[in-house]
């Protein structure tokens, strides 16, 4: 399931998740979730396609603020690769989360 994330294909991810009964909010041994794995490498898809994939992950309880074993969150990877649309989305998500809790 983690390898499917790099394809940024929501339909394929849903299908594999249902067939294999694996939740999309899984992490690997280094505590990287799908957000980390997608942002770690150069995006093969557009930032907009990736953003739609991110929205699906958030709706399915994948934490976009989860640190990995190096204490890096997906935002760190987005910033390192200068994915401005994704950075803005992650900041907006964090702000909304704070306002909702507070």
Backbone as CSV, one residue per row, in Angstrom:
resi,resn,N_x,N_y,N_z,CA_x,CA_y,CA_z,C_x,C_y,C_z
1,UNK,0.827,-1.193,0.000,0.000,0.000,0.000,0.871,1.257,0.000
2,UNK,1.984,1.194,0.731,2.863,2.363,0.777,3.468,2.660,-0.594
3,UNK,3.728,1.629,-1.380,4.309,1.855,-2.707,3.291,2.473,-3.670
4,UNK,2.021,2.240,-3.451,0.980,2.817,-4.308,0.892,4.324,-4.102
5,UNK,1.238,4.784,-2.922,1.159,6.209,-2.620,1.934,7.066,-3.585
6,UNK,3.078,6.599,-4.047,3.882,7.392,-4.977,3.181,7.647,-6.303
7,UNK,2.209,6.814,-6.620,1.471,7.000,-7.867,0.403,8.087,-7.730
8,UNK,0.082,8.489,-6.519,-0.901,9.536,-6.220,-2.224,9.242,-6.931
9,UNK,-2.656,7.991,-6.854,-3.889,7.543,-7.494,-4.875,7.119,-6.399
10,UNK,-5.837,7.993,-6.100,-6.794,7.733,-5.022,-7.592,6.455,-5.291
11,UNK,-8.047,6.272,-6.518,-8.845,5.097,-6.853,-8.061,3.811,-6.572
12,UNK,-6.833,3.765,-7.022,-6.006,2.575,-6.826,-5.725,2.342,-5.338
13,UNK,-5.480,3.408,-4.606,-5.235,3.292,-3.171,-6.474,2.761,-2.454
14,UNK,-7.660,3.304,-2.774,-8.904,2.828,-2.166,-9.096,1.339,-2.442
15,UNK,-8.901,0.963,-3.689,-9.105,-0.422,-4.103,-8.182,-1.362,-3.331
16,UNK,-6.896,-1.057,-3.306,-5.932,-1.917,-2.604,-6.201,-1.939,-1.102
17,UNK,-6.579,-0.808,-0.557,-6.864,-0.726,0.873,-8.052,-1.620,1.233
18,UNK,-9.084,-1.595,0.404,-10.267,-2.424,0.661,-9.979,-3.907,0.448
19,UNK,-9.283,-4.235,-0.628,-8.994,-5.638,-0.935,-8.094,-6.257,0.134
20,UNK,-7.049,-5.541,0.507,-6.078,-6.081,1.468,-6.432,-5.767,2.924
21,UNK,-7.512,-4.988,3.109,-7.970,-4.600,4.449,-6.851,-3.932,5.256
22,UNK,-6.186,-2.978,4.593,-5.115,-2.210,5.221,-5.565,-0.753,5.263
23,UNK,-5.529,-0.130,6.433,-5.926,1.289,6.484,-4.897,2.173,5.781
24,UNK,-5.359,3.291,5.216,-4.445,4.175,4.490,-3.554,4.985,5.430
25,UNK,-3.829,4.946,6.718,-3.015,5.718,7.660,-1.865,4.903,8.258
26,UNK,-1.370,3.917,7.519,-0.254,3.099,8.000,1.061,3.864,7.887
27,UNK,2.060,3.371,8.609,3.411,3.943,8.554,4.415,2.811,8.352
28,UNK,5.564,3.164,7.793,6.610,2.151,7.637,7.441,2.053,8.919
29,UNK,8.519,1.295,8.886,9.351,1.079,10.076,10.021,2.354,10.578
30,UNK,10.156,3.351,9.711,10.767,4.628,10.097,9.714,5.671,10.468
31,UNK,8.486,5.227,10.625,7.348,6.072,10.983,6.978,7.077,9.884
32,UNK,7.337,6.771,8.646,6.904,7.572,7.503,5.511,7.110,7.100
33,UNK,4.585,8.058,6.970,3.279,7.702,6.432,3.256,8.061,4.947
34,UNK,2.100,7.960,4.324,2.029,8.228,2.881,2.403,9.663,2.536
35,UNK,2.128,10.601,3.424,2.536,11.988,3.168,4.057,12.079,3.005
36,UNK,4.791,11.487,3.935,6.260,11.512,3.876,6.758,10.888,2.574
37,UNK,6.224,9.710,2.276,6.722,8.960,1.124,6.465,9.674,-0.194
38,UNK,5.344,10.364,-0.289,5.035,11.100,-1.518,5.937,12.326,-1.649
39,UNK,6.128,13.041,-0.548,6.884,14.302,-0.598,8.388,14.121,-0.562
40,UNK,8.841,12.976,-0.150,10.280,12.740,-0.029,10.974,12.828,-1.394
41,UNK,10.305,12.377,-2.415,10.876,12.371,-3.763,10.230,13.457,-4.606
42,UNK,10.843,13.742,-5.734,10.230,14.687,-6.659,8.865,14.163,-7.064
43,UNK,7.911,15.053,-7.119,6.561,14.647,-7.474,6.494,14.283,-8.946
44,UNK,5.993,13.091,-9.219,5.803,12.672,-10.599,4.503,13.254,-11.150
45,UNK,3.588,13.568,-10.249,2.323,14.183,-10.635,2.382,15.658,-10.281
46,UNK,1.388,16.375,-10.695,1.336,17.796,-10.372,1.026,17.978,-8.887
47,UNK,1.328,19.147,-8.394,1.008,19.436,-6.996,-0.502,19.380,-6.773
48,UNK,-1.291,19.759,-7.762,-2.746,19.738,-7.612,-3.261,18.303,-7.475
49,UNK,-2.723,17.370,-8.256,-3.123,15.965,-8.129,-2.709,15.428,-6.763
50,UNK,-1.529,15.826,-6.323,-1.046,15.399,-5.011,-1.910,15.981,-3.907
51,UNK,-2.333,17.205,-4.076,-3.190,17.858,-3.088,-4.513,17.109,-2.933
52,UNK,-5.109,16.689,-4.021,-6.348,15.908,-3.951,-6.124,14.589,-3.223
53,UNK,-4.981,13.980,-3.442,-4.613,12.741,-2.754,-4.473,13.008,-1.256
54,UNK,-3.841,14.127,-0.903,-3.671,14.504,0.502,-5.022,14.687,1.184
55,UNK,-5.940,15.325,0.498,-7.267,15.542,1.079,-7.932,14.202,1.393
56,UNK,-7.789,13.252,0.496,-8.331,11.912,0.735,-7.668,11.277,1.963
57,UNK,-6.350,11.399,2.074,-5.657,10.814,3.221,-6.127,11.429,4.531
58,UNK,-6.285,12.738,4.558,-6.733,13.420,5.779,-8.143,12.963,6.147
59,UNK,-9.008,12.830,5.174,-10.365,12.352,5.442,-10.367,10.921,5.984
60,UNK,-9.274,10.199,5.758,-9.157,8.822,6.220,-8.137,8.677,7.343
61,UNK,-8.027,9.734,8.141,-7.269,9.725,9.399,-5.764,9.521,9.269
62,UNK,-5.185,9.948,8.168,-3.730,9.952,8.064,-3.253,11.303,8.567
63,UNK,-2.303,11.298,9.465,-1.864,12.518,10.143,-0.821,13.271,9.301
64,UNK,-1.158,14.453,8.779,-0.201,15.215,7.987,0.861,15.915,8.835
65,UNK,0.771,15.775,10.136,1.735,16.403,11.042,2.607,15.372,11.759
66,UNK,2.513,14.126,11.360,3.237,13.036,12.017,4.738,13.115,11.758
67,UNK,5.563,13.159,12.799,7.008,13.144,12.580,7.499,11.720,12.314
68,UNK,8.532,11.612,11.495,9.139,10.303,11.265,10.283,10.098,12.268
69,UNK,11.115,9.078,12.064,12.169,8.786,13.028,13.224,9.886,13.092
70,UNK,13.325,10.719,12.065,14.255,11.856,12.072,13.581,13.118,12.610
71,UNK,12.370,12.966,13.111,11.549,14.052,13.642,11.167,15.067,12.556
72,UNK,11.041,14.583,11.329,10.614,15.435,10.216,9.167,15.137,9.867
73,UNK,8.400,16.185,9.749,6.996,16.036,9.364,6.891,16.159,7.835
74,UNK,5.746,15.825,7.278,5.559,16.036,5.845,5.813,17.487,5.422
75,UNK,5.520,18.440,6.297,5.780,19.842,5.975,7.272,20.079,5.716
76,UNK,8.139,19.425,6.472,9.580,19.564,6.229,9.940,19.147,4.799
77,UNK,9.392,18.009,4.365,9.692,17.534,3.015,9.111,18.464,1.953
78,UNK,7.915,18.979,2.198,7.305,19.923,1.246,8.153,21.180,1.122
79,UNK,8.669,21.666,2.258,9.505,22.872,2.243,10.842,22.604,1.548
80,UNK,11.447,21.464,1.824,12.739,21.143,1.199,12.622,21.090,-0.319
81,UNK,11.457,20.637,-0.809,11.247,20.512,-2.253,10.488,21.694,-2.853
82,UNK,10.198,22.704,-2.036,9.532,23.935,-2.474,8.188,23.690,-3.159
83,UNK,7.375,22.830,-2.538,6.030,22.557,-3.032,5.080,23.572,-2.405
84,UNK,5.004,24.745,-2.995,4.296,25.871,-2.369,2.804,25.618,-2.172
85,UNK,2.154,24.966,-3.104,0.718,24.687,-2.969,0.477,23.753,-1.786
86,UNK,1.316,22.756,-1.659,1.178,21.788,-0.568,1.537,22.433,0.769
87,UNK,2.561,23.275,0.787,2.935,23.984,2.018,1.755,24.831,2.495
88,UNK,1.152,25.585,1.588,0.007,26.415,1.957,-1.135,25.561,2.490
89,UNK,-1.404,24.451,1.836,-2.481,23.567,2.282,-2.198,23.026,3.687
90,UNK,-0.964,22.598,3.936,-0.623,22.058,5.250,-0.733,23.124,6.339
91,UNK,-0.327,24.360,6.029,-0.493,25.452,6.993,-1.980,25.733,7.249
92,UNK,-2.762,25.771,6.188,-4.203,25.998,6.344,-4.849,24.892,7.167
93,UNK,-4.458,23.639,6.902,-4.986,22.506,7.661,-4.632,22.654,9.141
94,UNK,-3.372,23.011,9.430,-2.938,23.164,10.829,-3.722,24.288,11.515
95,UNK,-3.918,25.389,10.812,-4.668,26.513,11.386,-6.112,26.098,11.676
96,UNK,-6.733,25.448,10.741,-8.121,24.986,10.955,-8.197,24.006,12.110
97,UNK,-7.212,23.137,12.220,-7.177,22.176,13.328,-7.079,22.887,14.664
98,UNK,-6.251,23.922,14.727,-6.097,24.689,15.973,-7.380,25.429,16.320
99,UNK,-8.008,26.025,15.338,-9.231,26.761,15.581,-10.380,25.829,16.001
100,UNK,-10.412,24.643,15.421,-11.456,23.678,15.748,-11.313,23.166,17.176
101,UNK,-10.063,22.889,17.582,-9.795,22.381,18.932,-9.979,23.486,19.953
102,UNK,-9.497,24.693,19.630,-9.505,25.801,20.565,-10.852,26.374,20.700
